[in-house]
């Protein structure tokens, strides 16, 4: 479906105040307590529904969760905070920040959205040169661009051929000026590597330009579709001109966001259960009848004794209704599935238990609902993007632990590492109150390439390494990338502790497994994304694999999917107020004539052309001229 068609079908609905409908007290079962599930619960409880949320982990938050490393806190200190991977909120996110604005941050009078802090710098780190640092917000005047040019020249930028820079810029311009139909039909069939001509270009071109998609939700440029990757880069580039281009939370995710959110929802009457893993969806005559749960393990069996995830300490946060559950079948009036795509695929192909009160023939159901059949195919389009944290202290002679502002992209690392020093952005978090008291900074790293890049120590791809080997490879690459940095130079004396995501089971005695992979938009897979509303009466989907404007496996995509699911429930129950806004991706009006011109060519069967009418080009140049002198808005 083209974006324009979706625009006509899903016009953004006007945001309305919270609505409580006393006449409607239907019970909704939400399966999955991550961002999608919590978003759905938030919207539903504020619209008069009874809501129960069931999360398989012992810590709330899904892939967004942070947690303590059990046993690391000494002398009354808290355990060191770890996470699945670092969070960030780009400028183009609209749905998620709007929900964050509605969540009180405890009783401070602030909201969770107020706990986001701007990241003003980004950087490339390299093995053979100092980090190259640049602002996350691009200039809006000629003087600003001149200063940025001088700043970049002083930092020994990578040597790229002028012809290659021009070629890459033209490819980006092609995405900007192509109509939505061409993107949906043609670019969906082309991988990014082919689109940017990487195979015939220099090594620097491949590392610094073509391979950049590896850092964007683990999108291997050899497989990711140009439609999704191009749209995403377009939004990231445009976001660099917005007032808040890149933000992160001011502390660990659960402390700053998930726990205040839960406290708010529980106060509204939501019931939230942990350690409850959905194993079967029960249906009869095309209608959802219940969900079978089992007691999920509280701790990952593959983790070492110092790496066990601690059961949620609810009392510390005033959350008293979160409890482990021992359940069988749970029933309600509506069911919102907010589990990841690979788990949903497993659930809908699971044969029914002999004791099930309803016999489910999912094969027959899939024949009726092609979207459910597509989920099984979409589940193969997952890759790994998991985090590792390094806990740092100053060495003798250092005033403070190594630090560098902003997100960094490690262009030379075989495992495609991206990282951020979090302590700099946690102004109210005293890290000396965690662990053994030595930690003063945390370097949080995302590992995006698990299958192609061979490590420099063990000469194996990440998924063939043990957990300890992964830690060694990442630490060595980070040290090498930062060895020429004035403020972030690392040595082994700085390292207090390291924590690899517990979802990774890498052990010589058992096969590699990632318990929570990430959906990647491979070529020709957009057609597999299901709608939030299914053909099974009472079953809705609120996860990042749903067909959304966001079109990317992100917190924003999960929140938008939840909005679509809640809107469908409201419509079913005849509730005309309280519908949630769903918003298309924004593109500047100045590019619309170019897209319209290309749309005519596309409908005539003609390819995209760099040659646009002269008047259109003059208007575009005038627009950028006004931007350069600081007059453009």
C-alpha positions as CSV (number, residue, x, y, z in Angstrom):
1,X,0.0,0.0,0.0
2,X,1.4,3.4,-0.9
3,X,1.9,6.2,1.6
4,X,-0.6,8.3,-0.3
5,X,-3.2,5.5,-0.2
6,X,-2.6,5.1,3.5
7,X,-3.0,8.9,3.9
8,X,-6.5,8.6,2.5
9,X,-7.3,5.6,4.6
10,X,-5.8,6.7,7.9
11,X,-6.1,10.5,8.1
12,X,-4.5,11.7,11.3
13,X,-7.2,12.0,13.9
14,X,-7.4,15.1,16.0
15,X,-5.9,14.6,19.5
16,X,-8.6,14.7,22.2
17,X,-8.5,14.8,26.0
18,X,-8.6,11.6,28.0
19,X,-12.0,10.0,27.9
20,X,-13.6,7.8,30.6
21,X,-16.7,6.0,29.4
22,X,-18.4,4.6,32.5
23,X,-20.9,2.7,30.4
24,X,-18.1,0.6,28.9
25,X,-16.1,-1.6,31.2
26,X,-14.9,-4.2,28.9
27,X,-11.9,-6.2,29.9
28,X,-8.8,-6.1,27.7
29,X,-6.0,-8.6,28.0
30,X,-2.7,-7.2,26.8
31,X,0.0,-9.8,26.0
32,X,3.4,-8.3,26.3
33,X,4.5,-5.5,28.7
34,X,7.0,-3.6,26.5
35,X,6.5,-0.2,24.9
36,X,3.7,-1.5,22.6
37,X,1.8,-3.2,25.5
38,X,2.3,-0.4,28.0
39,X,1.2,2.1,25.3
40,X,-2.0,0.1,24.6
41,X,-2.7,-0.2,28.3
42,X,-2.2,3.5,28.8
43,X,-4.6,4.5,26.1
44,X,-7.2,1.9,27.0
45,X,-7.4,2.5,30.7
46,X,-7.8,6.3,30.0
47,X,-10.8,5.4,27.9
48,X,-12.7,3.4,30.4
49,X,-11.5,-0.2,29.8
50,X,-10.4,-2.7,32.4
51,X,-6.8,-3.7,31.5
52,X,-4.6,-6.6,32.4
53,X,-1.0,-6.8,31.1
54,X,1.0,-10.0,31.1
55,X,4.8,-9.8,30.6
56,X,7.1,-12.8,30.3
57,X,10.1,-11.2,31.9
58,X,10.6,-10.5,35.6
59,X,11.4,-6.9,34.7
60,X,8.9,-4.7,32.9
61,X,9.6,-2.8,29.7
62,X,10.3,-5.4,27.0
63,X,13.3,-4.6,24.8
64,X,13.3,-1.1,26.3
65,X,13.9,-2.3,29.8
66,X,16.8,-1.6,32.1
67,X,17.7,-3.8,35.0
68,X,20.2,-4.3,37.8
69,X,23.0,-6.9,37.6
70,X,22.3,-9.0,40.7
71,X,25.1,-9.2,43.2
72,X,27.1,-6.1,41.9
73,X,25.8,-3.7,44.6
74,X,27.8,-3.7,47.8
75,X,27.5,-2.0,51.2
76,X,23.9,-1.0,50.6
77,X,24.4,0.3,47.1
78,X,22.1,-0.4,44.1
79,X,23.1,-3.0,41.6
80,X,24.8,-1.7,38.4
81,X,22.2,-0.7,35.8
82,X,22.3,-2.6,32.5
83,X,20.0,-2.7,29.4
84,X,19.1,-4.6,26.2
85,X,20.6,-1.6,24.3
86,X,20.6,2.2,24.7
87,X,17.5,4.2,23.9
88,X,17.2,7.4,21.9
89,X,14.4,9.5,20.6
90,X,15.1,11.1,17.2
91,X,13.5,14.3,16.2
92,X,11.0,12.7,13.8
93,X,9.3,10.6,16.6
94,X,5.8,12.1,17.1
95,X,3.7,9.3,18.6
96,X,6.0,8.2,21.4
97,X,6.8,11.7,22.8
98,X,3.1,12.6,22.8
99,X,2.4,9.6,25.1
100,X,5.5,10.5,27.3
101,X,3.9,13.9,27.8
102,X,0.9,12.2,29.4
103,X,2.9,10.2,31.9
104,X,3.6,11.9,35.3
105,X,7.1,11.7,36.5
106,X,6.2,10.5,40.0
107,X,4.8,13.4,42.0
108,X,7.3,16.1,40.8
109,X,4.9,17.9,38.6
110,X,7.0,17.0,35.6
111,X,6.3,14.4,32.9
112,X,8.4,11.6,31.5
113,X,8.9,13.7,28.4
114,X,10.7,16.2,30.6
115,X,13.2,13.5,31.5
116,X,14.6,13.6,27.9
117,X,17.9,15.4,27.5
118,X,19.3,16.7,24.2
119,X,22.4,15.1,22.7
120,X,24.2,17.9,21.0
121,X,27.1,16.1,19.4
122,X,27.7,12.9,17.3
123,X,31.0,11.3,16.3
124,X,32.7,8.9,14.1
125,X,35.5,6.9,15.9
126,X,38.2,5.2,13.9
127,X,41.1,2.8,14.5
128,X,43.7,5.1,12.8
129,X,42.6,8.6,13.6
130,X,41.1,10.7,16.4
131,X,37.3,10.8,16.7
132,X,35.6,13.1,14.3
133,X,33.0,15.1,16.3
134,X,30.2,17.1,14.7
135,X,26.9,18.7,16.0
136,X,23.7,16.8,16.0
137,X,21.9,19.9,14.8
138,X,22.9,21.2,11.4
139,X,23.5,25.0,10.8
140,X,20.8,27.2,9.4
141,X,23.1,30.0,8.1
142,X,26.0,30.4,5.8
143,X,28.3,31.4,8.7
144,X,27.2,28.3,10.6
145,X,28.0,26.1,7.6
146,X,31.4,27.8,7.1
147,X,32.3,27.1,10.8
148,X,31.2,23.5,10.5
149,X,33.3,23.1,7.4
150,X,36.4,24.5,9.1
151,X,35.7,22.3,12.2
152,X,35.5,19.1,10.0
153,X,38.6,20.0,8.1
154,X,40.6,20.2,11.3
155,X,39.5,16.7,12.4
156,X,41.2,14.8,9.6
157,X,38.0,13.6,7.8
158,X,38.1,10.2,6.0
159,X,39.4,10.4,2.5
160,X,36.5,10.1,0.1
161,X,36.6,10.7,-3.6
162,X,34.7,13.8,-4.7
163,X,33.0,11.7,-7.4
164,X,31.8,9.3,-4.7
165,X,30.5,12.0,-2.4
166,X,28.6,13.5,-5.4
167,X,27.2,10.1,-6.3
168,X,26.0,9.3,-2.8
169,X,24.5,12.8,-2.4
170,X,22.6,12.2,-5.7
171,X,21.3,8.9,-4.3
172,X,20.0,10.7,-1.2
173,X,18.4,13.4,-3.5
174,X,16.8,10.6,-5.5
175,X,15.0,9.4,-2.4
176,X,14.0,13.0,-1.4
177,X,12.5,13.7,-4.9
178,X,10.9,10.3,-5.6
179,X,7.2,9.9,-5.3
180,X,5.8,7.6,-2.6
181,X,4.5,5.1,-5.3
182,X,8.0,4.7,-6.7
183,X,9.5,4.1,-3.3
184,X,6.8,1.5,-2.4
185,X,7.0,-0.4,-5.7
186,X,10.5,0.0,-7.1
187,X,12.7,0.8,-4.1
188,X,11.1,-1.9,-2.0
189,X,12.6,-4.4,-4.4
190,X,16.2,-2.9,-4.3
191,X,18.6,-3.4,-1.4
192,X,20.5,-0.4,-0.1
193,X,23.9,-1.8,-1.1
194,X,22.8,-1.9,-4.7
195,X,21.0,1.4,-4.7
196,X,24.1,3.3,-3.5
197,X,26.4,1.3,-5.8
198,X,28.7,0.2,-3.0
199,X,30.1,-2.8,-4.8
200,X,32.1,-0.7,-7.2
201,X,33.2,2.0,-4.8
202,X,36.2,2.5,-2.5
203,X,36.6,0.9,1.0
204,X,36.1,4.2,2.7
205,X,32.8,4.8,0.7
206,X,31.6,1.4,1.9
207,X,32.6,1.9,5.5
208,X,31.6,5.5,6.0
209,X,28.6,5.8,3.7
210,X,27.1,2.5,2.5
211,X,27.5,0.6,5.7
212,X,25.9,3.3,7.9
213,X,22.6,1.4,7.8
214,X,24.2,-1.3,10.0
215,X,23.9,1.2,12.9
216,X,20.2,1.8,12.1
217,X,18.4,-1.1,13.8
218,X,21.0,-3.6,12.5
219,X,20.0,-3.1,8.9
220,X,22.5,-5.0,6.8
221,X,22.8,-2.9,3.6
222,X,23.0,-6.1,1.5
223,X,19.4,-7.0,2.6
224,X,17.5,-3.9,3.8
225,X,15.1,-2.4,1.3
226,X,15.9,1.0,-0.1
227,X,12.3,2.0,0.6
228,X,12.6,1.6,4.3
229,X,16.2,2.6,4.7
230,X,15.9,5.6,2.4
231,X,12.8,6.9,4.2
232,X,14.5,6.4,7.5
233,X,17.7,8.3,6.5
234,X,15.5,11.0,5.0
235,X,13.8,11.5,8.4
236,X,17.1,11.4,10.3
237,X,18.6,14.0,8.0
238,X,15.6,16.3,8.2
239,X,15.6,15.9,12.0
240,X,19.0,17.5,12.2
241,X,17.3,20.8,11.4
242,X,14.7,20.5,14.1
243,X,15.0,22.1,17.5
244,X,15.4,18.8,19.3
245,X,17.3,16.5,16.9
246,X,18.3,13.7,19.2
247,X,17.3,13.0,22.9
248,X,18.0,10.3,25.5
249,X,16.6,9.7,29.0
250,X,18.4,11.3,31.9
251,X,19.0,8.0,33.6
252,X,18.3,4.2,33.4
253,X,15.2,3.6,31.3
254,X,13.1,1.9,34.0
255,X,13.9,4.5,36.7
256,X,13.2,7.4,34.4
257,X,10.3,6.0,32.4
258,X,9.0,2.5,32.8
259,X,8.5,2.5,36.6
260,X,6.8,6.0,36.7
261,X,4.7,4.8,33.9
262,X,3.7,1.6,35.7
263,X,3.0,3.5,38.9
264,X,0.6,5.8,37.0
265,X,-1.1,2.9,35.2
266,X,-1.5,0.8,38.4
267,X,-3.0,3.8,40.1
268,X,-5.5,3.9,37.2
269,X,-6.5,0.3,37.9
270,X,-4.3,-1.6,35.4
271,X,-3.1,-5.0,36.6
272,X,0.4,-5.9,35.5
273,X,1.8,-9.4,35.9
274,X,5.4,-10.5,35.4
275,X,6.9,-14.0,34.6
276,X,3.8,-14.8,32.5
277,X,4.6,-16.2,29.1
278,X,1.9,-16.6,26.5
279,X,2.1,-20.0,24.9
280,X,-1.2,-20.3,23.1
281,X,-4.0,-18.1,21.8
282,X,-7.4,-19.8,22.1
283,X,-10.1,-19.2,19.4
284,X,-13.4,-20.7,18.6
285,X,-15.5,-19.9,15.4
286,X,-13.2,-17.1,14.5
287,X,-13.4,-15.4,17.9
288,X,-10.7,-15.0,20.5
289,X,-11.7,-16.9,23.7
290,X,-8.6,-16.7,25.9
291,X,-4.8,-16.9,26.2
292,X,-2.9,-19.8,27.8
293,X,0.0,-18.6,30.0
294,X,2.8,-20.5,31.7
295,X,5.1,-19.5,34.5
296,X,8.2,-18.1,32.7
297,X,11.6,-18.7,34.2
298,X,12.6,-15.8,36.6
299,X,16.2,-16.0,35.5
300,X,17.9,-16.9,32.2
301,X,19.4,-20.4,32.6
302,X,22.4,-19.6,30.4
303,X,23.7,-16.7,32.5
304,X,26.5,-17.1,35.0
305,X,25.9,-16.7,38.7
306,X,27.0,-13.0,38.6
307,X,24.7,-12.2,35.6
308,X,21.3,-13.3,36.9
309,X,18.6,-10.7,36.3
310,X,17.1,-9.6,39.6
311,X,13.4,-10.0,40.2
312,X,11.7,-6.6,40.1
313,X,11.9,-4.8,43.5
314,X,8.4,-3.3,43.3
315,X,8.3,-1.9,46.8
316,X,11.2,0.4,46.2
317,X,9.2,2.2,43.5
318,X,5.8,2.0,45.2
319,X,4.6,-0.6,42.8
320,X,2.8,-3.2,44.9
321,X,0.6,-4.9,42.4
322,X,3.3,-6.4,40.1
323,X,3.6,-10.0,41.1
324,X,4.8,-13.2,39.5
325,X,1.9,-15.3,38.4
326,X,0.9,-19.0,38.2
327,X,-1.8,-19.1,35.5
328,X,-3.4,-21.2,33.0
329,X,-6.1,-19.6,30.7
330,X,-6.9,-15.9,31.0
331,X,-10.0,-14.6,29.4
332,X,-11.3,-11.1,28.5
333,X,-13.5,-9.3,26.0
334,X,-10.6,-8.0,23.8
335,X,-7.0,-9.2,23.3
336,X,-4.1,-7.0,22.3
337,X,-1.0,-9.0,21.2
338,X,2.1,-6.9,21.8
339,X,4.7,-9.6,21.5
340,X,7.6,-9.5,19.0
341,X,7.1,-11.0,15.5
342,X,9.2,-14.2,16.1
343,X,7.2,-15.0,19.2
344,X,3.8,-14.3,17.6
345,X,4.8,-16.6,14.7
346,X,5.6,-19.3,17.2
347,X,2.3,-18.8,19.1
348,X,0.1,-19.0,16.1
349,X,1.8,-22.2,14.8
350,X,1.8,-24.0,18.2
351,X,-0.5,-27.1,18.3
352,X,-3.2,-26.8,20.9
353,X,-2.7,-28.4,24.4
354,X,-4.8,-31.6,24.9
355,X,-6.5,-29.9,27.9
356,X,-7.3,-26.7,26.1
357,X,-11.0,-25.7,26.5
358,X,-11.1,-24.5,22.9
359,X,-9.4,-26.4,20.0
360,X,-7.6,-24.1,17.7
361,X,-6.8,-24.9,14.1
362,X,-4.4,-22.0,13.3
363,X,-3.8,-23.4,9.8
364,X,-7.5,-22.9,9.0
365,X,-7.5,-19.5,10.6
366,X,-4.4,-18.4,8.7
367,X,-6.3,-19.4,5.5
368,X,-9.0,-17.0,6.5
369,X,-6.7,-14.2,7.7
370,X,-3.8,-13.9,5.2
371,X,-2.1,-11.3,7.6
372,X,-1.5,-14.1,10.1
373,X,0.0,-16.3,7.5
374,X,2.3,-13.4,6.5
375,X,3.5,-13.1,10.1
376,X,5.1,-16.5,9.8
377,X,7.1,-15.4,6.8
378,X,8.0,-12.0,8.4
379,X,9.4,-13.8,11.4
380,X,12.4,-14.8,9.3
381,X,13.4,-11.1,8.7
382,X,15.0,-10.7,12.1
383,X,18.6,-9.9,12.9
384,X,20.5,-9.2,16.1
385,X,21.2,-5.8,17.8
386,X,22.1,-6.3,21.4
387,X,23.9,-4.2,24.0
388,X,26.9,-4.5,26.2
389,X,27.8,-2.0,29.0
390,X,31.3,-1.2,30.2
391,X,31.4,0.4,33.7
392,X,34.3,2.8,34.1
393,X,36.4,4.5,36.8
394,X,39.2,6.9,36.6
395,X,42.7,5.5,36.9
396,X,45.4,6.9,39.2
397,X,46.3,10.4,37.8
398,X,42.9,10.8,36.0
399,X,40.5,13.5,37.4
400,X,37.5,11.6,36.0
401,X,36.7,8.5,34.0
402,X,37.0,8.7,30.2
403,X,34.1,10.5,28.5
404,X,33.0,11.8,25.1
405,X,29.8,13.7,24.3
406,X,27.2,12.3,22.0
407,X,26.6,9.0,20.1
408,X,29.5,7.5,18.3
409,X,29.6,5.3,15.3
410,X,32.7,3.1,15.2
411,X,33.1,2.9,11.5
412,X,36.0,0.3,11.5
413,X,34.7,-2.2,14.1
414,X,33.9,-5.6,12.7
415,X,30.9,-5.9,14.9
416,X,29.4,-2.6,13.8
417,X,29.5,-0.9,17.2
418,X,27.7,2.3,18.2
419,X,28.1,3.7,21.7
420,X,27.4,6.5,24.1
421,X,29.0,7.5,27.4
422,X,25.8,7.7,29.5
423,X,27.1,9.4,32.7
424,X,27.5,12.7,30.9
425,X,23.7,12.7,30.2
426,X,22.6,11.5,33.7
427,X,22.9,14.8,35.7
428,X,20.9,13.6,38.7
429,X,22.2,10.1,38.8
430,X,25.0,9.5,41.3
431,X,26.8,6.5,39.9
432,X,28.9,6.1,43.1
433,X,25.7,4.8,44.7
434,X,25.7,1.8,42.4
435,X,27.9,-1.3,42.3
436,X,31.0,-1.1,44.5
437,X,31.1,2.7,44.5
438,X,34.0,3.0,42.0
439,X,31.9,3.5,38.8
440,X,31.7,7.1,37.6
441,X,30.7,6.5,34.0
442,X,29.0,3.9,31.8
443,X,29.8,3.3,28.2
444,X,26.7,1.6,26.6
445,X,27.4,-0.1,23.3
446,X,25.1,-1.7,20.7
447,X,26.5,-4.6,18.6
448,X,24.8,-4.6,15.2
449,X,26.7,-7.1,13.1
450,X,26.7,-10.7,14.4
451,X,27.2,-12.7,11.2
452,X,29.6,-11.0,8.8
453,X,32.4,-9.1,10.6
454,X,35.2,-11.2,12.1
455,X,36.6,-10.1,15.4
456,X,40.3,-9.0,15.5
457,X,41.2,-11.2,18.5
458,X,39.5,-14.6,17.9
459,X,38.8,-14.1,14.2
460,X,35.2,-15.3,14.5
461,X,31.9,-13.6,13.8
462,X,30.1,-12.5,17.0
463,X,27.5,-15.3,17.0
464,X,30.3,-17.8,17.0
465,X,32.0,-16.3,20.1
466,X,31.3,-17.1,23.7
467,X,29.9,-14.3,25.9
468,X,33.4,-13.6,27.3
469,X,34.9,-13.5,23.8
470,X,32.3,-11.0,22.7
471,X,33.2,-8.8,25.7
472,X,36.9,-9.0,24.9
473,X,36.4,-8.2,21.2
474,X,34.1,-5.2,21.9
475,X,36.4,-3.8,24.6
476,X,39.4,-4.1,22.4
477,X,37.7,-2.3,19.4
478,X,36.3,0.5,21.7
479,X,39.8,1.0,23.1
480,X,41.3,1.1,19.7
481,X,38.7,3.5,18.3
482,X,39.3,5.9,21.2
483,X,43.0,5.6,21.7
484,X,43.7,8.9,20.0
485,X,40.9,10.8,21.8
486,X,42.0,13.5,24.3
487,X,39.0,12.9,26.7
488,X,37.9,9.3,26.0
489,X,41.2,7.3,25.8
490,X,40.6,4.0,27.6
491,X,42.9,1.4,29.2
492,X,42.2,-1.7,31.1
493,X,42.5,0.1,34.4
494,X,39.4,2.0,33.6
495,X,37.2,-1.1,33.5
496,X,35.3,-2.1,36.6
497,X,32.7,-4.4,35.1
498,X,31.1,-5.4,31.8
499,X,27.6,-6.7,31.1
500,X,26.5,-8.3,27.9
501,X,22.7,-8.4,27.2
502,X,21.3,-11.5,29.0
503,X,19.3,-12.3,25.8
504,X,22.5,-13.6,24.3
505,X,23.2,-17.2,25.0
506,X,26.7,-17.8,23.6
507,X,28.3,-20.8,25.3
508,X,30.7,-23.5,24.0
509,X,28.3,-26.2,25.3
510,X,25.1,-25.0,23.6
511,X,24.1,-23.4,20.3
512,X,24.1,-19.7,19.9
513,X,20.7,-18.1,20.7
514,X,19.4,-14.6,20.8
515,X,16.2,-14.5,22.9
516,X,15.1,-11.1,21.4
517,X,16.2,-10.4,17.9
518,X,15.1,-7.3,16.0
519,X,12.9,-7.1,12.9
520,X,14.7,-5.7,9.9
521,X,12.9,-4.5,6.7
522,X,14.4,-6.8,4.1
523,X,13.7,-6.4,0.4
524,X,10.1,-7.2,-0.5
525,X,8.9,-7.7,3.0
526,X,6.8,-4.6,3.6
527,X,3.9,-6.5,1.9
528,X,4.0,-9.0,4.9
529,X,3.3,-6.4,7.6
530,X,-0.2,-7.0,9.0
531,X,-2.7,-4.4,10.1
532,X,-3.3,-3.8,13.8
533,X,-6.9,-5.2,13.5
534,X,-7.1,-8.9,12.5
535,X,-9.9,-10.9,11.0
536,X,-10.2,-12.9,14.3
537,X,-12.8,-11.1,16.3
538,X,-11.3,-9.7,19.4
539,X,-7.6,-10.0,18.4
540,X,-5.5,-6.9,17.8
541,X,-1.8,-6.4,17.2
542,X,0.3,-3.7,18.9
543,X,3.9,-4.5,18.0
544,X,6.6,-2.9,15.9
545,X,6.0,-5.3,13.0
546,X,2.5,-3.9,12.3
547,X,2.0,-1.9,9.1
548,X,2.6,1.7,10.3
549,X,3.7,5.1,8.9
550,X,6.9,4.6,11.1
551,X,7.7,1.4,9.1
552,X,10.7,0.6,11.4
553,X,11.2,-1.7,14.4
554,X,11.4,1.0,17.0
555,X,9.7,2.3,20.1
556,X,7.9,4.8,17.9
557,X,6.6,2.0,15.6
558,X,5.3,0.1,18.7
559,X,3.5,3.1,20.0
560,X,1.9,3.9,16.7
561,X,0.8,0.2,16.3
562,X,-0.8,0.4,19.8
563,X,-2.7,3.6,18.7
564,X,-4.0,1.8,15.7
565,X,-5.1,-1.2,17.8
566,X,-6.8,1.0,20.4
567,X,-8.6,3.0,17.6
568,X,-9.9,-0.3,16.2
569,X,-11.2,-1.4,19.6
570,X,-12.9,2.0,20.1
571,X,-14.6,1.8,16.7
572,X,-15.8,-1.8,17.4
573,X,-17.4,-0.6,20.6
574,X,-19.0,2.4,18.9
575,X,-17.0,5.0,20.9
576,X,-16.6,8.0,18.7
577,X,-14.5,10.1,21.1
578,X,-10.9,9.5,22.3
579,X,-9.4,8.2,19.1
580,X,-5.7,8.5,18.9
581,X,-3.8,10.4,16.3
582,X,-1.7,8.5,13.8
583,X,0.7,10.7,11.8
584,X,2.5,10.2,8.5
585,X,6.2,10.9,8.2
586,X,6.7,14.6,7.5
587,X,8.6,15.8,4.5
588,X,9.2,19.5,3.6
589,X,6.6,21.1,1.4
590,X,9.4,22.4,-0.9
591,X,10.0,18.8,-2.1
592,X,6.3,18.1,-3.0
593,X,6.5,19.5,-6.6
594,X,9.4,17.2,-7.2
595,X,7.5,14.2,-5.9
596,X,4.5,15.2,-8.0
597,X,6.6,15.5,-11.1
598,X,8.1,12.1,-10.5
599,X,4.7,10.6,-9.8
600,X,3.7,11.6,-13.4
601,X,6.8,9.9,-14.8
602,X,6.2,6.8,-12.6
603,X,2.6,6.5,-13.9
604,X,3.9,6.8,-17.5
605,X,6.3,3.9,-16.8
606,X,9.4,6.2,-16.9
607,X,12.4,6.0,-14.5
608,X,13.4,8.6,-12.0
609,X,15.3,11.4,-13.7
610,X,17.7,14.0,-12.3
611,X,16.4,16.5,-14.8
612,X,13.6,18.5,-13.3
613,X,11.9,21.6,-14.7
614,X,14.2,24.7,-14.4
615,X,11.6,26.7,-12.4
616,X,11.4,24.0,-9.8
617,X,15.1,23.9,-9.4
618,X,15.3,27.7,-9.1
619,X,12.7,27.6,-6.3
620,X,14.7,24.9,-4.5
621,X,18.0,26.8,-4.8
622,X,16.2,30.0,-3.5
623,X,14.9,28.0,-0.6
624,X,18.4,26.8,0.4
625,X,19.9,30.2,-0.2
626,X,17.4,31.6,2.3
627,X,18.4,28.8,4.7
628,X,22.1,29.6,4.3
629,X,21.7,33.3,5.1
630,X,19.5,32.5,8.1
631,X,16.2,33.7,6.7
632,X,14.6,30.4,5.9
633,X,12.1,28.9,8.3
